[in-house]
Amino acid sequence: MEYKDYYKILGVDKNASTDEIKKAYRKLARKYHPDVNPGDEKAEGKFKEINEANEVLTDPENRAKYDRLGTSWNAYQRTGGTGGFDWGQWVSGFDTGSGGYVDLNDFLSGLRGSRSGGFSDFFEAIFGSMGQARPAPRRGQDYHQQIEISLDEAFKGTSRVLNIGDRRIKVKIPKGAKTGTKVRVRGEGATGQGEGGKGDLYLEIKVAGHPSYERVGDDLYAELPVDLYTAILGGEAIVPTFRGKVKLKIPPETQSGRTFRLRGQGMPRLGQDEERGDLYAKVMVQLPKNLTPEEIELFEELADIRGL
């Protein structure tokens, strides 16, 4: 396996700077580009050779490895190094003289699959698969799945078991979740490209309506039926909450539509389980039905007293 002097191939000194190496490479690449020398196998071989030299010498780590080997390269035992080079990082293409540009990445991909092979055996022996085209690392796509829960579940917190491929995972949905809340499950999205990591799975929460409560933020609103006699004379009413029944004192002559605030009887605040919103109970006075003749007579008497 012939030793290749990459400095000599590019016509630069061993102490040349990276900028000087790149400049020499661009000059030679324009000269030997296959589009400028169609059908010239010698020019094609030269073009591949200068690309190989450039890829090693413009990478500080690989250049240092190459310089350490020197003429004793035969003592090197292949270590399976990895790499890859983005030709587009400093040149987008070469003018072919015919009014168009050719991207080096596209061209080199063709060379690697051609009959003449890609990089040299010397290059592969030292740098392993560095010369093989690899996709740029790209993180996998995130997945989004809507999950519906009840208001009761949102109050207490809940979980869902999901089937992902051949696995079952249990996902916890926190207390206080509301419509629009997103629960992130790391690493359960699409597989990434190259060394890119997997995407995430996002469960988008939708909280179903409730027959007794209307939710506004972390507060709850409910209607509280109160009989006529309690509304007039005062007394107590029982207010159902998610934490049990609460007694509410009703003052005498409470009007229908009056709202009472029950502090801390609303929904848990997301991420702050010990804090809660409030519950607003709106009194709805219930008129008596199926009155007896005696009751009707008493209401008539009351109406006369009040001059109605």
Secondary structure, 3 states (H helix, E strand, C coil): CCCCCHHHHHCCCCCCCHHHHHHHHHHHHHHHCCCCCCCCHHHHHHHHHHHHHHHHHCCHHHHHHHHHHHHHHHHCCCCCCCCCCCHHHCCCCEECCCCCEECHHHHHHHHHCCCCCCCCHHHHHHHHHHHCCCCCCECCCCEEEEEEECHHHHHHCEEEEEEECCEEEEEEECCCCCCCCEEEECCCCCCCECCCCCCCEEEEEEECCCCCCEEECCEEEEEEEEEHHHHHHCEEEEEEECCEEEEEEECCCCCCCCEEEECCCCCEECCEEEEECCEEEEEEEECCCCCCHHHHHHHHHHHHHCCC
